[in-house]
Amino acid sequence: MRGRRGGIKIRAVRVGVLLPLLVLLGVVFAGSSSQQHPTTPIYDVALDFNDTHHLYWRIDYLKEEVEFEVHTKGKGRQPWLAVGFSDRGLLEGSDLCVLWTDWHGRVHFQNAFVDSSLRLDAADHQDCQDFRYKVRDDVVKFTFSRKFDTCHPHHYVIQRGTTHVVWSWGVGPLYRLSGVLAKGDHTGMVRVELLKPPLPTTTLDNTQVLEVRSQKVRVPAEETTYWCTVERLPDSFAKKQHVLQVAFGPVIEAGNEDLVHHMELFHCEYPPEVTIPKYQGPCAAPDRAPEIDACKRVLAAWAMGASPFVYPLEAGLPIGGPDFNPYVMLEVHYNNPRLVAGRVDSSGLGLHYTRRLRAHDAAIMELGLEYTAKMAIPPHLPSFTLSGYCVPECTALGLPAEGIHVFGSQLHTHLTGVRAWTKHIRDGTELNDLNRDDHYSTHFQEIRRLPHTVHVLPGDVLVMSCEFSTKDRDNVTVGGFAISDEMCVNYIHYYPRTDLEVCKSSIDSSTLINYFSFMKRWELQATSREASWRQNYQAIRWTPLRSGMLGDLYLNSPLSMQCNKSSGVRFPGYWENIPIPHILHPLEPPPSPCSPAEKVVENDSPLMN
């Protein structure tokens, strides 16, 4: 599969594809409560590149806890191993469960924090429960459980979305745990979705795989390249098919995992008899055929770190058929910050499909901010939030009377994004979030199935918000396509398919012109009506006061809307100067699993304050 020549290929799949599930439950979680959960999936991830340390886990939603099992291959005398959780993947401040042996040969298992000097500090309250271990064939195996919320201050709360799992390994024995350097002899971090939704396992028997790949692209020595490949589907797609899974790993060129940032597959929205010129080259090349401009309807999307995405039993992504133009376009975003020349890539997407059609056609819709330099994030800020709106005027026109059902979501930013969420509002009343990731990382952008299908009706509002951190940047960051620019987007997967493809916003243009005029007249900044949005933002000398003013401007200014069909044409109407929809009735916070008596202030780690 890896390293093959590009283009479009089809291969058969006869074995069902399942979520990671180990067959021998007597091996994994040996001695734990596996007998009580015979049908609960077990997930796993290698903690290091050599798979010396491996983590398995299973979720018990009734108990609101996660059961873990760690396997580590012996490397020395009485080693110690710490596995735990970190807000952003750093050791400092992480919450660890540590297996260690003292100088008397006694085995201990303790909860510990990492202080500001990067040393372990044993916690007063131990929340690494149900510890068991054994050693066999030079492999140490141990199990433990952890509540989603331990109800104790400073302890990590396991939430939906991304979890940064950190680990350290060192040679023992130890005299005591506190004071030991947390990084040990080896340390690392992986990102996972620990709380995977409890969805039924889907098999993909007797499906075929359509691979759409780039063709030996010589990636330019530039930081950002968008490379497009237009191909014609095989003749077998003259009949309609349903895509059941979008898979990525098999068609990422070996050795280029760091180069391919994200990919999208678009359909060319033309009548079936129209021929589109085949093309391979920069997506914005001025000499490419104008017909390619209509290749805008998203069929599949992937971003760095994603795992395969499986559709629900009631829907599939439609592709092919007598009314379906057979041309598609693959867009690959290459991120080459070291400006390395000579790298060649043939990556792409793999779509598992079948002729056994499901009840509904699925589709993808873009929510959030326009890809435009009208939006900006000032420098030296630990936190700055931008929001893009899908307004009721757009959903009223674009959605059917019975609404749509959203079952999947992919949150997307570039390098400064640290948190992302989508609010759902109906008649001024805030409903449950459509998706949220409070530990978001641009390096782990999965398309995730939602725990419950979300019903969105005409007139509803969807607000995509992203929190950014620019504390390490010396100049303003503007919206745009470059990896050094920013985005704030949610690609939602839903059924039934509609004509609404893009529902995104930016600040109203006339309001922004007036803002730059104000900055020139009253703040004496070098802004100008003749300069571009980017140039004007870069001309401002940013202070905390001016950064706060910009944030207030975005919160209170009217919008410029993209309410677009899959052809790229806007729905009828005037989409400038649209008022921001507001929440009149906020959602009540969810009930806490902890009683007031449990939420006491403790000195688990005085250095964690």
NORZIGI-V550482 format. One record per residue. N is the residue number from 1. OMEGA is omega as a letter, one per 40 degrees, with the letter a starting at -180 (none if undefined). Layout:
n=(N;N)
omega=(OMEGA;OMEGA)
This chain:
n=(1;2;3;4;5;6;7;8;9;10;11;12;13;14;15;16;17;18;19;20;21;22;23;24;25;26;27;28;29;30;31;32;33;34;35;36;37;38;39;40;41;42;43;44;45;46;47;48;49;50;51;52;53;54;55;56;57;58;59;60;61;62;63;64;65;66;67;68;69;70;71;72;73;74;75;76;77;78;79;80;81;82;83;84;85;86;87;88;89;90;91;92;93;94;95;96;97;98;99;100;101;102;103;104;105;106;107;108;109;110;111;112;113;114;115;116;117;118;119;120;121;122;123;124;125;126;127;128;129;130;131;132;133;134;135;136;137;138;139;140;141;142;143;144;145;146;147;148;149;150;151;152;153;154;155;156;157;158;159;160;161;162;163;164;165;166;167;168;169;170;171;172;173;174;175;176;177;178;179;180;181;182;183;184;185;186;187;188;189;190;191;192;193;194;195;196;197;198;199;200;201;202;203;204;205;206;207;208;209;210;211;212;213;214;215;216;217;218;219;220;221;222;223;224;225;226;227;228;229;230;231;232;233;234;235;236;237;238;239;240;241;242;243;244;245;246;247;248;249;250;251;252;253;254;255;256;257;258;259;260;261;262;263;264;265;266;267;268;269;270;271;272;273;274;275;276;277;278;279;280;281;282;283;284;285;286;287;288;289;290;291;292;293;294;295;296;297;298;299;300;301;302;303;304;305;306;307;308;309;310;311;312;313;314;315;316;317;318;319;320;321;322;323;324;325;326;327;328;329;330;331;332;333;334;335;336;337;338;339;340;341;342;343;344;345;346;347;348;349;350;351;352;353;354;355;356;357;358;359;360;361;362;363;364;365;366;367;368;369;370;371;372;373;374;375;376;377;378;379;380;381;382;383;384;385;386;387;388;389;390;391;392;393;394;395;396;397;398;399;400;401;402;403;404;405;406;407;408;409;410;411;412;413;414;415;416;417;418;419;420;421;422;423;424;425;426;427;428;429;430;431;432;433;434;435;436;437;438;439;440;441;442;443;444;445;446;447;448;449;450;451;452;453;454;455;456;457;458;459;460;461;462;463;464;465;466;467;468;469;470;471;472;473;474;475;476;477;478;479;480;481;482;483;484;485;486;487;488;489;490;491;492;493;494;495;496;497;498;499;500;501;502;503;504;505;506;507;508;509;510;511;512;513;514;515;516;517;518;519;520;521;522;523;524;525;526;527;528;529;530;531;532;533;534;535;536;537;538;539;540;541;542;543;544;545;546;547;548;549;550;551;552;553;554;555;556;557;558;559;560;561;562;563;564;565;566;567;568;569;570;571;572;573;574;575;576;577;578;579;580;581;582;583;584;585;586;587;588;589;590;591;592;593;594;595;596;597;598;599;600;601;602;603;604;605;606;607;608;609)
omega=(a;i;i;i;a;a;i;a;i;i;a;i;a;a;i;i;a;i;a;a;a;a;a;a;i;i;i;a;i;i;i;a;a;a;a;a;a;a;a;a;i;a;a;i;i;a;i;a;a;a;i;i;a;a;i;i;i;a;i;a;i;i;a;i;i;i;a;i;a;i;i;a;a;i;a;a;i;a;i;a;i;i;a;a;a;a;a;i;i;i;a;a;a;a;a;i;a;i;i;a;a;a;i;a;i;a;i;i;a;i;a;i;i;a;a;i;i;i;a;i;a;a;i;a;a;i;i;a;i;a;i;i;i;i;i;i;i;i;i;i;i;a;i;i;a;i;i;i;a;a;i;a;i;i;a;i;i;a;i;a;a;i;i;i;i;i;i;i;i;i;i;e;i;i;i;a;a;i;i;i;a;a;i;i;i;i;a;a;i;i;i;i;a;a;i;a;a;a;i;i;a;i;a;i;i;i;i;a;i;i;i;a;i;a;i;a;i;a;a;i;i;a;a;i;i;a;a;i;i;a;i;i;i;a;a;a;i;i;a;i;i;i;a;i;i;a;a;a;a;a;i;a;a;i;a;a;a;a;a;a;i;a;i;i;a;i;i;a;i;i;a;a;a;i;i;i;i;a;i;a;i;a;a;a;a;a;i;a;a;i;a;a;a;i;a;a;a;i;a;a;i;i;a;i;a;i;a;a;a;a;i;a;a;a;i;i;a;i;a;a;a;a;a;i;a;a;i;i;i;i;a;i;i;i;a;a;i;i;a;i;i;i;a;a;i;a;i;a;i;a;i;a;a;i;i;a;i;a;a;i;i;i;a;i;i;i;i;a;i;i;a;i;i;i;a;i;i;a;i;i;i;a;i;a;i;i;i;a;i;a;a;i;a;a;i;i;a;a;i;a;a;i;i;i;a;a;a;a;i;i;a;i;i;a;a;i;a;i;a;a;i;i;a;a;i;a;i;a;i;i;i;i;i;i;i;i;a;i;a;i;i;a;a;a;a;i;a;i;i;i;i;i;a;a;i;a;i;a;i;i;i;a;i;a;i;i;a;i;a;a;i;a;a;i;a;i;a;i;i;a;a;a;i;i;a;i;i;a;i;i;a;i;a;i;e;a;i;i;a;a;a;i;a;a;i;i;i;a;a;i;a;i;i;i;i;i;i;a;i;a;a;i;i;i;a;i;a;i;a;a;i;i;a;a;i;i;a;a;a;i;a;i;i;i;a;i;i;i;a;i;i;i;a;a;a;a;i;a;i;a;i;i;a;i;a;i;a;a;i;i;a;i;i;a;i;i;i;a;i;i;a;i;i;a;a;i;i;i;a;i;a;i;a;i;i;a;a;a;i;i;a;i;i;a;a;a;a;a;none)
